[in-house]
Amino acid sequence: MEYTFTTDNFDTEVLGSDIPVLVDFYADWCGPCKMMGPVIDQIANEYEGKVKVGKLNVDNDPEIAQRYRVMSIPTFLFVKGGEAIGTSIGAVDKATLEGKIKEMIG
């Protein structure tokens, strides 16, 4: 299951999550973001129950993007225990994201 993160639910759904979270900062007009869509969907399905995976539209919720200094998209933010523990910037392969996820879930 893939979540939609917003300014209204970010603190509860991401920072307050009892499992690690992968946040995909994206925009509808972003080509590389669209390319990453299927990869994020696969990860959401494969890690359901272990990692919360969701998207945050930087055009709709710029406050959160600014909080984490997101300068280019897609940016993937890895959060564990309410703390940002890493990022990945740009379109990357699934193995790169999975490697960071495996570090989070130990």
Secondary structure in CASP SS format (residue, H / E / C, confidence):
PFRMAT SS
TARGET T0000
AUTHOR 0000-0000-0000
METHOD secondary structure of the structure
MODEL  1
M C 1.00
E E 1.00
Y E 1.00
T E 1.00
F C 1.00
T C 1.00
T C 1.00
D C 1.00
N C 1.00
F H 1.00
D H 1.00
T H 1.00
E H 1.00
V H 1.00
L H 1.00
G C 1.00
S C 1.00
D C 1.00
I C 1.00
P C 1.00
V E 1.00
L E 1.00
V E 1.00
D E 1.00
F E 1.00
Y E 1.00
A C 1.00
D C 1.00
W C 1.00
C C 1.00
G H 1.00
P H 1.00
C H 1.00
K H 1.00
M H 1.00
M H 1.00
G H 1.00
P H 1.00
V H 1.00
I H 1.00
D H 1.00
Q H 1.00
I H 1.00
A H 1.00
N H 1.00
E H 1.00
Y C 1.00
E C 1.00
G C 1.00
K C 1.00
V C 1.00
K E 1.00
V E 1.00
G E 1.00
K E 1.00
L E 1.00
N E 1.00
V C 1.00
D C 1.00
N C 1.00
D C 1.00
P H 1.00
E H 1.00
I H 1.00
A H 1.00
Q H 1.00
R H 1.00
Y C 1.00
R C 1.00
V C 1.00
M C 1.00
S C 1.00
I C 1.00
P C 1.00
T E 1.00
F E 1.00
L E 1.00
F E 1.00
V E 1.00
K E 1.00
G C 1.00
G C 1.00
E E 1.00
A E 1.00
I E 1.00
G E 1.00
T E 1.00
S E 1.00
I E 1.00
G C 1.00
A C 1.00
V C 1.00
D C 1.00
K H 1.00
A H 1.00
T H 1.00
L H 1.00
E H 1.00
G H 1.00
K H 1.00
I H 1.00
K H 1.00
E H 1.00
M H 1.00
I H 1.00
G C 1.00
END
